[in-house]
Amino acid sequence: MSHDVYESPLAGRYASPYMLHLFSPDMRFQTWRRLWTALARAQHQLGLPVTEEQVRQLEQHITDIDYDTARQREREVRHDVMAHVYTYGKAAPLAAGIIHLGATSCYVTDNADLILYRDGLVYLRGQLLAVMKNLSAFAEKYAATPTLGYTHYQPAQPVTVGKRAALWLQDLLSDLEELDFVLGSLRFLGCRGTTGTEASFMDLFEGDEAKIDEMNRRIAAEFGFDACFTVCGQTYPRKVDARILNCLSSIAQSVYRMANDIRLLQHDRQLEEPFEEHQIGSSAMAYKRNPMRCERICSLSRYLMADAMNAPMTASVQWMERTLDDSANRRLSMPEGFLCADAILRLAQNVTDGLRVNEKVVDKTIREYMPFLATENLMMEAVKRGGDRQQLHERVRVNSMAATARMKDGEPCDLLDRLAADPAFGMTRPELDRLMDPARYIGRCPQQVRALLDRIAPLLKDARSADGGVSL
């Protein structure tokens, strides 16, 4: 490895071997050659002057790419596709004269991109399911574990640890549904000519439109696509890129939300992301247990959400049948979007697989606030004993303000003692204490968790880490 040139951190630190290979030069240019071979094969089968021997020679030289020849030729002609046509012809000389017959550059560039994006989305789907599987197990385990709820990041009515995880899980389910929609709507460009009119093939096939359609159907099917776009210019519609990056951004948004919640809760020592035996939390403060994985998730997620803006800006300025101001942007934004989403989901797998609940801290935190959180129930109980609801509300307000003022001076909460001593309530301290069990106030949290898990369970049957696990 060279250490004297820039290396993208996405490649060097974060993304999986699978995703790095998917967007590698080998994968891209071998896919170009597979597309040229598929075109020649379909043309041979449909009666054009392409021989079986030429097709066979193309098949035999898909992987042996002479990159030096391609680079030299591109310096001469300033055209990457024609440089690779030339290089492929050198490797398969019998077929040199029929490579790219009737095609334009976007036949290989755009169809290859669609193949790579499709495969990348399928892979990310596996990564997403692995996170969801981890979260499902976590939510089920803690479905009935009371914890302090927060609204505006201020203490609120109790929820459960599992219910909060179910909120994260439901967001990810929405992302999975969106990803499946994007996958299900992907189409192939096919071989459509310079402006998408297929005019070159009208000449080659002497006006036989059925053969043109069949050629495109065969090529698309060879690469796993069941249909081509009905109409197109020279390129496939760049709305596809916007849809893909929006889907990846949506995943980033959901995982960011989860990671940020964990960071906040780790501050209170209620939750902790994995922390390894020899891990160092700070170069100066050796006691630190910083939530560095969740912080990294949030950092990368911000990058991906910003990256997703590239595709709609590109899609909006594609003049008529095409312009080339998309190319340099897409070379960066699309692969990096996939690499970044991959990194985020790998980190999320790691965090959700080892997420720790400090149950004693959780219980202590909620019990500290229970006297305040239970006041409405205490009023209802006092009303059932003959009290006046409006008078009781005022007594709760007065006593709560006094207890809060005392707590601000560093003293423990004495709200229950104040209410027990207040004649308006007519309840003893033991009677009040019996109403302080947090489990009384979690409502239908366990049932809500179970309903979501039942909905998700069929999707998770085959879920596993898409790259066999991560160590980050």
Sequence and secondary structure as in RCSB ss.txt:
>XXXX:A:sequence
MSHDVYESPLAGRYASPYMLHLFSPDMRFQTWRRLWTALARAQHQLGLPVTEEQVRQLEQHITDIDYDTARQRER
EVRHDVMAHVYTYGKAAPLAAGIIHLGATSCYVTDNADLILYRDGLVYLRGQLLAVMKNLSAFAEKYAATPTLGY
THYQPAQPVTVGKRAALWLQDLLSDLEELDFVLGSLRFLGCRGTTGTEASFMDLFEGDEAKIDEMNRRIAAEFGF
DACFTVCGQTYPRKVDARILNCLSSIAQSVYRMANDIRLLQHDRQLEEPFEEHQIGSSAMAYKRNPMRCERICSL
SRYLMADAMNAPMTASVQWMERTLDDSANRRLSMPEGFLCADAILRLAQNVTDGLRVNEKVVDKTIREYMPFLAT
ENLMMEAVKRGGDRQQLHERVRVNSMAATARMKDGEPCDLLDRLAADPAFGMTRPELDRLMDPARYIGRCPQQVR
ALLDRIAPLLKDARSADGGVSL
>XXXX:A:secstr
  SSS   HIIIIIS HHHHHHTSHHHHHHHHHHHHHHHHHHHHHTTSS  HHHHHHHHHTSS   HHHHHHHHH
HHS HHHHHHHHHHHHSGGGTTTTTTT  HHHHHHHHHHHHHHHHHHHHHHHHHHHHHHHHHHHHHTTT EEEEE
ETTEEEEEEEHHHHHHHHHHHHHHHHHHHHHHHHH  B  S  TTSS HHHHHHTTT HHHHHHHHHHHHHHTT 
S B SS SSS  THHHHHHHHHHHHHHHHHHHHHHHHHHHHHTTSEE    TT  S SS TT    HHHHHHHHH
HHHHHHHTTHHHHHHHT  TT  STTHHHHHHHHHHHHHHHHHHHHHHHHHHHS EE HHHHHHHHHHHHHHHTH
HHHHHHHHHTT  HHHHHHHHHHHHHHHHHHHHTT    HHHHHHT TTT   HHHHHTT  GGGG TTHHHHHH
HHHHHHGGGGTT   TTS    
